[in-house]
Amino acid sequence: MYNLLSSEEYKTLMKKRSTECETVFGQTKGNLGFRRFHLRGKEKVGTEWG
């Protein structure tokens, strides 16, 4: 696991991920105050998210 985490390929992937998807979730949580879903199930969560 240490070898995987220290590889250049993994570091590049994590750097790319931080700018692509983590920003969206961070803004949603920070700016909108959205921390958790109130409903359960994929369909209901999709409705709540939309």
N, CA and C atoms as an extended XYZ file, in Angstrom:
150
Properties=species:S:1:pos:R:3:atomname:S:1:resname:S:1:resid:I:1 pbc="F F F"
N         0.824       -1.172        0.000 N   MET     1
C         0.000        0.000        0.000 CA  MET     1
C         0.878        1.249        0.000 C   MET     1
N         1.946        1.211        0.765 N   TYR     2
C         2.854        2.362        0.807 CA  TYR     2
C         3.421        2.659       -0.579 C   TYR     2
N         3.778        1.598       -1.302 N   ASN     3
C         4.319        1.790       -2.658 CA  ASN     3
C         3.277        2.416       -3.578 C   ASN     3
N         2.034        1.997       -3.451 N   LEU     4
C         0.963        2.560       -4.272 CA  LEU     4
C         0.768        4.044       -3.953 C   LEU     4
N         0.687        4.369       -2.679 N   LEU     5
C         0.433        5.748       -2.274 CA  LEU     5
C         1.581        6.687       -2.613 C   LEU     5
N         2.767        6.164       -2.702 N   SER     6
C         3.912        7.029       -2.985 CA  SER     6
C         4.271        7.070       -4.469 C   SER     6
N         3.524        6.369       -5.311 N   SER     7
C         3.831        6.352       -6.741 CA  SER     7
C         3.447        7.685       -7.391 C   SER     7
N         4.126        8.018       -8.444 N   GLU     8
C         3.864        9.268       -9.167 CA  GLU     8
C         2.482        9.248       -9.820 C   GLU     8
N         2.060        8.080      -10.296 N   GLU     9
C         0.751        7.959      -10.929 CA  GLU     9
C        -0.366        8.291       -9.926 C   GLU     9
N        -0.231        7.803       -8.709 N   TYR    10
C        -1.229        8.059       -7.668 CA  TYR    10
C        -1.255        9.544       -7.295 C   TYR    10
N        -0.083       10.135       -7.166 N   LYS    11
C        -0.012       11.560       -6.818 CA  LYS    11
C        -0.660       12.420       -7.890 C   LYS    11
N        -0.425       12.076       -9.149 N   THR    12
C        -1.040       12.813      -10.259 CA  THR    12
C        -2.555       12.669      -10.226 C   THR    12
N        -3.023       11.456       -9.974 N   LEU    13
C        -4.459       11.203       -9.910 CA  LEU    13
C        -5.112       11.993       -8.771 C   LEU    13
N        -4.492       12.018       -7.608 N   MET    14
C        -5.050       12.742       -6.465 CA  MET    14
C        -5.047       14.248       -6.707 C   MET    14
N        -4.042       14.747       -7.365 N   LYS    15
C        -3.974       16.171       -7.678 CA  LYS    15
C        -5.108       16.554       -8.627 C   LYS    15
N        -5.361       15.705       -9.615 N   LYS    16
C        -6.441       15.939      -10.569 CA  LYS    16
C        -7.797       15.865       -9.873 C   LYS    16
N        -7.959       14.907       -8.989 N   ARG    17
C        -9.230       14.731       -8.284 CA  ARG    17
C        -9.553       15.944       -7.409 C   ARG    17
N        -8.555       16.491       -6.756 N   SER    18
C        -8.808       17.601       -5.844 CA  SER    18
C        -9.363       18.822       -6.565 C   SER    18
N        -8.992       19.004       -7.824 N   THR    19
C        -9.503       20.162       -8.555 CA  THR    19
C       -10.813       19.869       -9.272 C   THR    19
N       -11.087       18.618       -9.563 N   GLU    20
C       -12.286       18.288      -10.335 CA  GLU    20
C       -13.531       18.077       -9.478 C   GLU    20
N       -13.481       17.163       -8.530 N   CYS    21
C       -14.725       16.830       -7.827 CA  CYS    21
C       -14.777       17.332       -6.395 C   CYS    21
N       -13.663       17.410       -5.712 N   GLU    22
C       -13.707       17.809       -4.311 CA  GLU    22
C       -14.173       19.254       -4.163 C   GLU    22
N       -13.870       20.104       -5.128 N   THR    23
C       -14.277       21.496       -5.071 CA  THR    23
C       -15.794       21.627       -5.079 C   THR    23
N       -16.451       20.838       -5.891 N   VAL    24
C       -17.914       20.901       -5.984 CA  VAL    24
C       -18.551       20.549       -4.649 C   VAL    24
N       -18.093       19.468       -4.038 N   PHE    25
C       -18.676       19.061       -2.762 CA  PHE    25
C       -18.320       20.047       -1.649 C   PHE    25
N       -17.143       20.595       -1.687 N   GLY    26
C       -16.752       21.588       -0.690 CA  GLY    26
C       -17.606       22.840       -0.776 C   GLY    26
N       -17.870       23.307       -1.985 N   GLN    27
C       -18.710       24.489       -2.162 CA  GLN    27
C       -20.144       24.208       -1.748 C   GLN    27
N       -20.627       23.027       -2.069 N   THR    28
C       -22.004       22.667       -1.698 CA  THR    28
C       -22.144       22.641       -0.184 C   THR    28
N       -21.170       22.060        0.487 N   LYS    29
C       -21.236       21.977        1.945 CA  LYS    29
C       -21.029       23.336        2.590 C   LYS    29
N       -20.079       24.099        2.094 N   GLY    30
C       -19.744       25.369        2.718 CA  GLY    30
C       -20.729       26.486        2.419 C   GLY    30
N       -21.044       26.679        1.148 N   ASN    31
C       -21.887       27.803        0.744 CA  ASN    31
C       -23.368       27.564        0.971 C   ASN    31
N       -23.806       26.341        0.758 N   LEU    32
C       -25.224       26.040        0.903 CA  LEU    32
C       -25.574       25.434        2.254 C   LEU    32
N       -24.548       25.077        3.032 N   GLY    33
C       -24.796       24.470        4.336 CA  GLY    33
C       -25.394       23.082        4.241 C   GLY    33
N       -25.186       22.415        3.124 N   PHE    34
C       -25.778       21.104        2.884 CA  PHE    34
C       -24.845       20.034        3.417 C   PHE    34
N       -25.199       19.388        4.518 N   ARG    35
C       -24.330       18.406        5.156 CA  ARG    35
C       -24.805       16.964        5.013 C   ARG    35
N       -26.107       16.746        4.963 N   ARG    36
C       -26.626       15.373        4.870 CA  ARG    36
C       -28.000       15.369        4.224 C   ARG    36
N       -28.372       14.205        3.725 N   PHE    37
C       -29.697       14.039        3.143 CA  PHE    37
C       -30.683       13.667        4.246 C   PHE    37
N       -31.895       14.137        4.115 N   HIS    38
C       -32.918       13.836        5.104 CA  HIS    38
C       -33.720       12.586        4.745 C   HIS    38
N       -33.674       12.209        3.481 N   LEU    39
C       -34.428       11.058        3.005 CA  LEU    39
C       -33.489        9.897        2.711 C   LEU    39
N       -34.040        8.705        2.590 N   ARG    40
C       -33.244        7.515        2.271 CA  ARG    40
C       -33.678        6.935        0.945 C   ARG    40
N       -32.726        6.307        0.278 N   GLY    41
C       -33.002        5.671       -1.005 CA  GLY    41
C       -32.526        6.544       -2.157 C   GLY    41
N       -32.081        5.878       -3.209 N   LYS    42
C       -31.510        6.588       -4.349 CA  LYS    42
C       -32.498        7.561       -4.999 C   LYS    42
N       -33.703        7.103       -5.191 N   GLU    43
C       -34.699        7.938       -5.860 CA  GLU    43
C       -35.044        9.170       -5.021 C   GLU    43
N       -35.230        8.976       -3.732 N   LYS    44
C       -35.586       10.089       -2.845 CA  LYS    44
C       -34.431       11.068       -2.685 C   LYS    44
N       -33.216       10.538       -2.593 N   VAL    45
C       -32.052       11.411       -2.488 CA  VAL    45
C       -31.880       12.211       -3.775 C   VAL    45
N       -32.112       11.578       -4.928 N   GLY    46
C       -32.052       12.277       -6.204 CA  GLY    46
C       -33.057       13.425       -6.264 C   GLY    46
N       -34.234       13.200       -5.733 N   THR    47
C       -35.250       14.239       -5.682 CA  THR    47
C       -34.817       15.373       -4.760 C   THR    47
N       -34.301       15.021       -3.588 N   GLU    48
C       -33.863       16.031       -2.642 CA  GLU    48
C       -32.685       16.841       -3.190 C   GLU    48
N       -31.768       16.163       -3.867 N   TRP    49
C       -30.576       16.824       -4.409 CA  TRP    49
C       -30.973       17.783       -5.538 C   TRP    49
N       -31.950       17.379       -6.342 N   GLY    50
C       -32.381       18.191       -7.488 CA  GLY    50
C       -33.157       19.383       -7.062 C   GLY    50
